[in-house]
Amino acid sequence: MNRNKISIILGIVCLILSIAIVVQIKTIKGTSSTVAKSFSEDSLRDEVLKWKEKYDNETRNVENAEKELIKIREEITKNDTTASSKEEEITLNNNLLGFTNLEGKGIELTVKDDPNATRETISVVDDISNHIVHDGDLRRIVNELKNAGAEAISINDQRIVTTTAITCIGNVIKINDEKVSSPFVIKAIGFPERLETALNRGGGYLDWLNDDGIVTSIRKLDNVKITKYTGVISSKYMK
């Protein structure tokens, strides 16, 4: 075999070895990346579960402490009319501030975006945003309910309190700094007929929303349950 043939064979062998080495390196890198990604996801999942467990434990501790506090108050005020009166006042104030779970007669109003509105189905002179529930719509409904005597209100289980902000950031509505989305389930405790009439009157705000295809429905209920406000109400200037 002459020298040229030997050189050609060696060249082919070197090329095959080089390709094999490159493929092996890529395979090792790909495997390492997959393993690292899987390990990272598992670690993140474990961390989330760990914090959720801590949150659940602290929530249970707070609930147990609140129950214990109620028992202590009841025991102290059992035979003391003055203390009993103060306890009733505290309970009423906590109810008004939104710090307690409440239930009673009222209504449940559901408001959701127009399900048939797309850029293809609406008129070219129309604006698709007219068919979507906005933060201003929710504020208007809350004000209507307050004016009708609602004693407690929530939207998607977010309790409406004195410091509640209903805002829109981009395409997201936030209540008490928590994201909420359509459909919006608005609960209100109060005289059911009065609350329903305030919202459902002819030419009222719900009629105006319905004209834009926004879907609304009201139910009068004997027992509306509204959860308490879980945030913190702070003040800077009140003394």
ZIDABEL-V436118 format. One line per field, one symbol per residue. phi: phi as a letter, one per 40 degrees, with the letter a starting at -180 (. if undefined). A space follows every 10 residues. Layout:
phi=???
//
This chain:
phi=.ccccccccc cccccccccc cccccccccc cccccccccc cccccccccc cccccccccc cccccccccc cccccccdbb cccccccccc cccccccgcb cbaicibbbb badccbcbcc ccccccbccc bbcbdccccc ccccccccgc cababfgccc bcccbbbbbg cbcbbfgbcb acccbbbaci cdcccccccb ccgccccccc ccgccbabbc bcabbbcccb cbcbbbbcb
//
